[in-house]
């Protein structure tokens, strides 16, 4: 994802420079894009367009120079008679062009900040650019990238969607929108965005990888509890009064990614026993994790053979994903032998 964001930023800057007629800087940005992705079709097309225009420009350079000289001569003849009107019109033109100039300047500043990973500064500059000219999908995409990089995923979604509304055929905008939806766990929307990118370009590898990640998340987790044992310091395989021990087991996941899972112990009687619940933050498909739950037997613990312990893995919403019963024996504090 990071390479895609950098690649998109360079491509967006190339478009801005191209629109300004700054072909040299545009070609530099295109080179950065192709260094990351040599098959970037949009960058290759833009480079061909620039090369054609530069070739055409060299052919007509002599003609342009002659034309400029002629215009200057005509202008010098009539300047004295039209000076006041010309100044007024120039001022009017300057006023009309000012928003466009501000938009381009702020956009360039924003792209520079984005490239330097100065995301908050990039957001400020790009918002100013968009306030002057909201019709450039590249600025909305870069604003979305900046928001995404600050983990403001909702704002990133809004920016990417605005860019798509201006140009629905840009695959990278759909791809970026998919990642933003994925981050806020809107998996169906993320899936649609990734699929839309692949409709535009079936060979778009980044979108294909994103879709794989999303599909894994859409599969529900399938957990199992295995290899349960009591780890206690006395070595007698019992939980003695006053003893601190652990219940150790392995959790395996053969389904989709599991996250925010709490491990509870449920006893047939809690009197004299204490434990601290554990949390599994993330467990990916086909992965396992060893869990150790500290337990303490009070001095007043009563003796009981085969005390049932129900180990439960519970989702954030309270749904029990899996449970398994384990038995331990508790031994009370024995009186001292009097001789």
C-alpha positions in Angstrom: 0.0 0.0 0.0 2.8 2.5 0.8 4.4 2.0 -2.7 1.0 2.6 -4.3 0.5 5.8 -2.3 3.9 7.1 -3.3 3.4 6.0 -6.9 0.0 7.8 -7.0 1.5 11.0 -5.5 4.2 11.1 -8.2 1.7 10.5 -11.0 -0.6 13.2 -9.7 2.3 15.7 -9.6 3.2 14.7 -13.1 -0.3 15.6 -14.3 -0.2 19.0 -12.6 3.2 19.8 -14.1 1.9 18.7 -17.5 -1.1 20.9 -17.2 1.2 23.8 -16.4 3.3 23.1 -19.5 6.2 22.2 -17.2 7.3 19.1 -19.2 10.7 18.6 -17.6 9.4 18.3 -14.1 6.5 16.2 -15.4 8.9 13.7 -16.9 10.9 13.6 -13.7 7.8 12.6 -11.8 6.9 10.0 -14.4 10.3 8.5 -14.0 9.6 8.1 -10.3 6.4 6.3 -11.1 8.0 3.9 -13.6 10.8 3.2 -11.1 8.1 1.8 -8.8 5.9 0.2 -11.4 7.4 -0.1 -14.9 4.0 -1.2 -16.3 2.0 1.8 -15.1 0.0 2.4 -18.3 -1.3 5.9 -17.4 2.3 7.2 -16.8 3.5 5.6 -20.0 0.7 7.3 -22.0 1.4 10.7 -20.4 5.1 10.3 -21.2 4.3 9.6 -24.9 2.0 12.6 -25.0 4.8 14.9 -23.6 7.3 13.6 -26.1 5.0 14.2 -29.0 4.2 17.8 -27.8 7.9 18.5 -27.3 8.7 17.3 -30.8 5.9 19.4 -32.3 7.1 22.4 -30.3 10.6 22.2 -31.7 9.3 22.1 -35.3 7.2 25.3 -34.8 9.7 27.2 -32.7 10.9 29.4 -35.6 7.4 30.2 -36.6 6.5 31.1 -33.0 9.4 33.5 -32.7 8.4 35.3 -35.9 4.9 35.6 -34.7 6.0 37.0 -31.3 8.1 39.7 -33.0 5.2 40.7 -35.2 2.8 40.9 -32.2 5.3 43.1 -30.3 5.6 45.5 -33.3 1.8 45.8 -33.6 1.5 46.3 -29.8 4.1 49.1 -29.8 2.2 51.0 -32.4 -1.1 51.0 -30.6 0.1 51.0 -27.0 -0.1 54.8 -26.5 -3.7 54.9 -27.6 -4.9 51.9 -25.6 -2.8 52.0 -22.5 -5.5 52.8 -19.9 -7.9 50.3 -21.3 -5.2 47.7 -21.5 -4.2 48.1 -17.9 -7.8 47.8 -16.8 -8.2 44.6 -18.8 -5.0 43.2 -17.5 -6.2 43.8 -14.0 -9.5 42.1 -14.8 -7.7 39.1 -16.3 -5.4 38.9 -13.3 -8.4 38.8 -11.0 -10.0 36.1 -13.1 -6.9 34.0 -13.2 -6.0 34.3 -9.6 -8.1 31.4 -8.3 -6.5 29.1 -10.9 -3.0 30.3 -10.0 -3.7 29.7 -6.3 -5.1 26.3 -7.0 -1.9 25.2 -8.9 0.4 26.7 -6.3 -1.4 25.1 -3.3 -1.6 21.8 -5.2 2.2 21.8 -5.8 2.8 22.7 -2.2 0.5 19.9 -1.1 2.2 17.3 -3.3 5.6 18.3 -2.0 4.4 17.9 1.6 2.8 14.5 0.8 6.1 13.3 -0.8 7.9 14.4 2.4 5.4 12.5 4.5 4.3 15.8 6.1 0.6 14.8 6.0 -1.1 17.4 8.1 0.7 20.2 6.0 -0.3 18.4 2.8 -4.0 18.3 4.0 -4.0 22.0 4.7 -2.5 22.9 1.3 -4.6 20.5 -0.7 -7.8 21.7 0.9 -6.9 25.3 -0.1 -6.2 24.1 -3.6 -9.5 22.3 -3.8 -11.4 25.3 -2.5 -10.2 27.2 -5.5 -10.6 24.4 -8.0 -12.5 21.3 -7.0 -12.6 19.8 -10.5 -9.2 18.0 -10.4 -9.6 14.4 -9.3 -5.8 14.1 -8.7 -6.1 16.6 -5.9 -8.9 14.7 -4.2 -6.9 11.5 -4.5 -3.8 13.1 -2.9 -6.0 14.6 -0.2 -7.4 11.1 0.5 -3.9 9.7 0.6 -2.9 12.3 3.2 -6.0 11.6 5.3 -5.3 7.9 5.0 -1.8 8.3 6.2 -3.0 10.2 9.4 -5.5 7.3 10.0 -8.5 9.6 9.4 -10.1 6.9 7.2 -13.6 8.4 7.1 -12.2 11.7 5.6 -10.1 9.6 3.2 -13.2 7.8 2.0 -14.9 11.1 1.4 -12.0 12.4 -0.6 -11.6 9.3 -2.7 -15.3 9.2 -3.5 -15.2 12.8 -4.7 -12.3 12.0 -7.0 -14.2 9.0 -8.4 -17.3 11.2 -9.0 -15.0 13.4 -11.3 -13.4 10.5 -13.1 -14.9 7.0 -12.5 -12.4 5.4 -14.8 -9.3 5.9 -12.6 -8.5 2.5 -11.2 -6.2 3.7 -8.5 -9.0 5.9 -6.9 -11.2 2.8 -6.5 -8.2 0.8 -5.2 -7.4 3.5 -2.6 -11.1 3.8 -1.6 -11.1 0.0 -1.1 -8.2 0.3 1.4 -9.9 3.1 3.3 -13.1 1.1 3.6 -11.1 -1.9 4.7 -9.5 0.1 7.6 -13.0 0.9 9.0 -14.1 -2.7 8.6 -16.7 -1.8 5.9 -15.7 -5.0 4.1 -18.5 -5.3 1.6 -17.9 -1.7 0.4 -14.1 -2.5 0.3 -14.8 -5.5 -1.8 -17.0 -3.5 -4.3 -14.2 -0.9 -4.6 -11.5 -3.5 -5.3 -13.7 -5.2 -7.8 -14.4 -1.9 -9.6 -10.7 -1.3 -10.0 -10.3 -4.8 -11.5 -13.2 -4.1 -13.9 -11.2 -1.1 -15.2 -8.0 -3.1 -15.4 -8.2 -6.9 -14.9 -4.4 -7.1 -14.6 -4.2 -4.5 -11.7 -2.1 -6.5 -9.3 -2.5 -4.1 -6.3 -6.3 -4.4 -6.5 -6.1 -8.1 -6.8 -4.0 -8.4 -3.6 -6.4 -6.1 -1.8 -9.3 -8.3 -2.8 -7.5 -11.3 -1.4 -7.0 -9.6 1.9 -10.7 -8.5 2.0 -12.0 -12.0 1.1 -9.9 -13.5 4.0 -11.6 -11.0 6.4 -15.1 -11.9 5.1 -14.6 -15.6 6.0 -15.6 -16.1 9.7 -12.9 -17.2 12.1 -12.9 -20.9 13.0 -11.1 -21.4 16.3 -10.2 -24.5 18.3 -8.6 -25.0 21.7 -6.0 -27.7 22.0 -3.2 -29.1 24.3 -4.6 -27.9 27.6 -2.4 -28.4 30.7 -2.0 -27.1 34.2 1.4 -25.6 34.9 1.9 -25.4 38.6 5.2 -25.0 40.6 4.7 -27.9 43.1 4.8 -30.5 40.3 2.1 -32.7 41.8 -0.4 -31.8 39.0 -2.9 -30.4 41.6 -3.8 -26.9 42.4 -2.8 -26.5 46.0 -4.1 -23.9 48.4 -2.0 -20.7 48.2 -0.5 -21.8 44.9 0.0 -19.6 41.8 -0.3 -21.5 38.6 -1.2 -21.3 34.9 -3.6 -23.0 32.6 -1.8 -23.4 29.3 -3.4 -24.2 25.9 -3.1 -23.5 22.2 -5.7 -21.6 20.1 -5.7 -22.5 16.3 -7.6 -20.6 13.6 -8.5 -22.4 10.4 -11.0 -19.7 9.2 -10.9 -16.0 8.6 -9.0 -13.5 10.7 -10.1 -13.3 14.4 -9.6 -10.1 16.3 -10.4 -8.7 19.8 -11.1 -12.2 21.3 -11.3 -12.4 25.1 -10.3 -15.6 26.9 -12.6 -16.4 29.8 -12.4 -19.2 32.4 -15.8 -20.4 33.8 -15.6 -22.6 36.9 -18.3 -24.8 38.4 -17.5 -22.9 41.6 -15.5 -19.7 41.8 -15.0 -19.8 45.6 -11.3 -19.6 46.4 -10.1 -19.1 42.9 -9.0 -16.0 40.9 -7.8 -15.4 37.4 -7.2 -12.6 34.9 -8.9 -12.7 31.4 -6.6 -12.6 28.4 -7.1 -11.0 25.0 -6.1 -12.2 21.6 -5.8 -9.0 19.5 -5.4 -10.7 16.1 -5.1 -14.3 15.0 -4.9 -14.8 11.2 -6.0 -17.8 9.1 -4.0 -21.0 9.6 -2.1 -19.5 12.6 -2.0 -20.6 16.2 -1.2 -18.9 19.5 -0.2 -20.3 22.9 -2.1 -18.8 25.8 -1.2 -18.9 29.5 -3.9 -17.8 32.0 -2.6 -17.1 35.5 -4.7 -18.6 38.3 -4.4 -18.3 42.0 -5.8 -20.6 44.7 -6.6 -18.9 48.0 -5.5 -20.3 51.3 -9.1 -21.1 51.9 -9.6 -23.2 48.8 -11.7 -26.3 49.3 -10.6 -29.7 48.0 -12.4 -31.0 45.0 -11.5 -33.7 42.5 -12.1 -33.0 38.8 -13.2 -29.4 39.2 -14.6 -28.4 35.8 -13.1 -25.4 34.0 -14.8 -24.2 30.9 -12.4 -22.3 28.7 -14.3 -19.8 26.4 -13.2 -17.6 23.5 -15.7 -14.7 23.2 -16.0 -12.0 20.5 -16.5 -8.3 21.3 -20.2 -8.6 20.7 -20.5 -11.4 23.4 -20.7 -14.3 20.9 -18.9 -17.4 22.2 -16.8 -18.7 19.3 -15.6 -21.9 21.0 -15.4 -23.4 24.4 -13.7 -26.5 25.8 -13.9 -28.2 29.2 -10.8 -29.0 31.3 -10.6 -30.6 34.7 -8.3 -29.9 37.6 -8.1 -31.0 41.2 -7.8 -28.5 44.1 -6.2 -29.4 47.3 -7.0 -27.6 50.6 -4.5 -26.4 53.2 -3.8 -29.5 55.2 -3.4 -29.2 59.0 0.1 -29.7 60.5 0.7 -33.1 62.0 1.0 -32.9 65.8 3.4 -35.4 67.4 
